[in-house]
Amino acid sequence: MKKKSILKEVQIDRIIEMAWEDRTPFDAIATQFDLKEQEVITLMRKNLKPSSFKLWRARVQGRKTKHLNKRGEEVQTFKCSRQRNISNNKISKR
């Protein structure tokens, strides 16, 4: 993954945090960091312990909230109520 080499450590940490969040879809990560779902999976595989990666994959696989086109209409946003406190998130500053 060539994009990872240009990501700063703080950005990688934020991507990992967003990927673990249940209500943050891969589309939000793509919007903010220009990474496709498969690239996020690769990044997670490289930056997590194998056991943590397996837990994460089991958690997000098939999860409706991680994919905008699978979400119900009741989910209007991917922003958590606590997300405005996160300084590295461009979306929270809108």
N, C-alpha and C positions, 0 to 999 in steps of 0.2 A: 504494500500500500504506500504509494509515494506521498500522499497527502499527510500522513502521520509525521513524516520527517520535518514538515514545516509547522506542525502544531507545537505550541509551547506546552510545558508541563502543566501549567494551570488550566489550559484548554482541555488537555487530555483528562485531567481530574474532573472537570465540569461535564465532559461528555460521558464519563463513567457514571457520575452522579445522576445525570439526566436519564441514562439508560436504565438505571436501577429504579427510578421513579415509576410507579405504576401508571400514572395519568399523563406522562410525557411521551407522546408518540415519536416514532422514528422520523416522521416528517418535520417535527420541531428541531431535531438534531440536524437534519438535512438543511433546513432553512438557516440555522444559525452557524453551522460549521461546514456546510457543503459536503457532508458524508452520507452516502447511501446506507441502507440498512445492512447490507453485506459488509461494508467497510467498518461500520460500528461493531459488528460481530467480530471481525478480524482484530480490531483495536482492543476489544474486551478480552479476546483470547490471549493476546500478547501481553496485556497489562494486569490480568488477574491471575491468581493461583488457579491451577486446574480445577480444584474442588469448587472454588468460588465461581468460576466460569460455568461449570456444570449446573450449579444452583441457579445462576442467572438465566441460563438458556432454558432450563425447565420452567422458570418463573414467567418468562416473556413469550415463550412459544405458544402461539395461538391466542394470546391475550388480546382481547378486542380493543382495549384502551391504548395499546401500543401502535395501532394502525388506524389512521383517521377514517378510511373507507369502511372499516368494520365497526366503528363506534355507533352507539345509539344516539338519537337526537338529543337525549337529555344531557350529554356531555358537550358543553358549549366551548370549552377552552382547554388548553393543555397546561395552563398556568396554575400552579399550586398557590394557595393563599399565603404561604410563607415565602414564595419565590421572589417577591419584591425585595427581600433582604439580601439576596445573592448579588453581589456586585459585578460578577463576570457575565451576567446574563443580559444580553442586548435586548431581548424581548421584554423583560420586566421593566425596562426604562421607557417604554412607549407610553 
